Amino acid sequence: MKQLTHAASGILLASLALHYTSHNALCVICWAVTWSIISDFDVYVPTLGHREITHTLAFALFSGALVLALGKSPSTPFYASLASLAVILHLVLDSLTPNGVPLWMPFSRKRVRFPIIGGKIRSGNRAFNLIIQAIAIGAAIMIIIP
C-alpha cells in the first residue's frame, strides 16, 4: 500500500484510541501515524530487504516492547500498545497485496496474504488506495465528531 494509505490507517487507529482515552489528541494521532508507516523504513536501509523483518509479527511486538522498555510515564503502556497495533494494521494492509508479508519470520519465510481477498490488490492500485484512505479518514471523522 501507499504511505498515505498507511498514514490514513494510523489516523483511524488513533481516532478509535481517542474514543476510549483522554490522552492529547495531537500526540496520539502523530504517534499512531508514525508507527503505521515505520515498517516501510526498510526501503531506506540498503542492508534490509523491503517487506522482510519489518513486516513481521515479531517486529510489531518488538516495537511495543521497545516503547515499554524506554518509556517512563504512566501512559507508556498505552503508547506501547498503540505502536504494536499500528504496525499490525500496516501488516494487514500489506497482506492484501500479491507479495503478502512474512508474518511469522524468523520462524518461517512463507508470505501470508489476507484470507479471501489477499493477493488480489496491487499496492500501487490508485483506486483501492483512495478508497481505503477515504474510508479511514471518514471513519475517523465520525469517531471524533459524534
C-alpha positions in Angstrom: 0.0 0.0 0.0 1.0 3.6 -0.4 2.3 5.7 2.5 -0.8 7.9 2.6 -2.9 4.8 2.9 -0.8 3.6 5.9 -1.0 7.1 7.4 -4.8 7.1 7.0 -5.0 3.8 8.8 -2.9 5.3 11.6 -5.4 8.2 11.8 -8.3 5.7 12.1 -6.5 3.8 14.8 -5.7 7.0 16.7 -9.4 8.0 16.4 -10.5 4.7 17.8 -8.0 5.0 20.7 -9.1 8.6 21.4 -12.6 7.4 21.7 -11.6 5.4 24.8 -8.9 7.6 26.3 -8.3 11.2 27.4 -4.7 11.5 26.0 -3.7 14.5 24.0 -5.3 14.1 20.5 -2.4 15.5 18.5 0.1 13.3 20.3 -2.0 10.2 19.8 -2.5 10.9 16.1 1.1 11.7 15.4 2.2 8.6 17.4 -0.2 6.3 15.5 0.7 7.7 12.1 4.4 7.4 12.8 4.1 3.8 13.8 1.7 2.9 11.0 4.4 3.9 8.4 7.5 2.9 10.3 7.6 -0.6 8.8 8.5 0.9 5.5 11.7 2.5 6.7 13.4 -0.7 5.3 13.4 0.9 1.9 15.9 3.4 3.1 18.3 0.8 4.6 20.4 -0.9 1.9 21.0 -4.0 4.0 17.3 -4.6 4.6 15.0 -6.1 2.1 11.6 -4.5 1.6 8.8 -6.4 3.4 11.2 -8.6 5.3 11.8 -8.3 9.1 10.0 -5.0 9.5 6.8 -6.7 8.1 6.5 -9.4 10.8 4.6 -10.0 13.9 7.9 -10.1 15.8 8.7 -6.6 14.7 5.2 -5.4 15.8 5.7 -6.9 19.2 9.3 -5.7 19.4 8.0 -2.1 18.6 5.6 -2.2 21.6 8.2 -3.8 23.8 10.8 -1.1 22.9 8.4 1.7 23.8 7.5 -0.1 27.0 11.2 -0.5 27.9 12.2 3.1 27.1 9.1 4.8 28.5 8.9 6.3 31.9 5.5 7.8 32.1 2.2 6.3 33.3 0.9 6.4 29.7 3.8 4.3 28.4 1.7 1.0 28.2 -1.0 2.9 26.2 1.6 4.2 23.7 3.4 0.8 23.5 0.1 -0.9 22.7 -0.7 1.7 20.1 2.7 1.3 18.5 2.2 -2.5 18.1 -1.3 -2.1 16.9 -0.3 0.4 14.3 2.4 -1.9 12.9 -0.1 -4.8 12.9 -2.5 -2.7 10.9 0.3 -1.9 8.4 0.8 -5.7 8.1 -2.9 -6.3 7.5 -2.9 -3.7 4.7 0.2 -5.1 3.1 -1.2 -8.6 3.3 -3.8 -7.6 0.8 -1.2 -7.4 -2.0 0.2 -10.3 -4.1 3.5 -10.1 -2.2 1.9 -10.5 1.2 4.1 -10.3 4.3 6.4 -12.8 6.1 4.3 -12.6 9.2 5.9 -15.5 11.0 9.6 -14.6 10.2 12.1 -15.6 11.6 10.3 -18.9 12.1 9.0 -19.1 8.6 9.7 -17.1 5.4 6.4 -18.1 3.9 4.4 -15.0 2.9 1.0 -14.6 4.4 -1.9 -13.0 2.4 -5.2 -11.8 3.9 -7.9 -14.5 3.6 -10.1 -14.4 0.5 -9.1 -11.0 -0.9 -5.4 -11.2 -0.1 -3.1 -11.2 -3.1 -5.6 -9.6 -5.4 -4.8 -5.9 -4.8 -1.7 -4.3 -6.1 0.0 -1.9 -3.7 0.0 0.8 -6.3 -3.7 0.4 -7.2 -4.7 4.1 -7.1 -8.4 3.5 -6.8 -8.1 1.0 -3.9 -5.7 3.2 -2.0 -8.0 6.2 -2.4 -11.0 4.1 -1.2 -9.1 2.9 1.9 -7.9 6.4 2.6 -11.4 7.8 2.3 -12.9 5.1 4.5 -10.2 5.6 7.1 -10.5 9.3 7.2 -14.3 9.2 7.0 -14.5 6.8 9.9 -12.0 8.9 11.9 -14.2 12.0 11.4 -17.3 10.0 12.5 -15.5 8.9 15.6 -14.0 12.3 16.6 -17.2 14.3 15.8 -20.1 12.5 17.4 
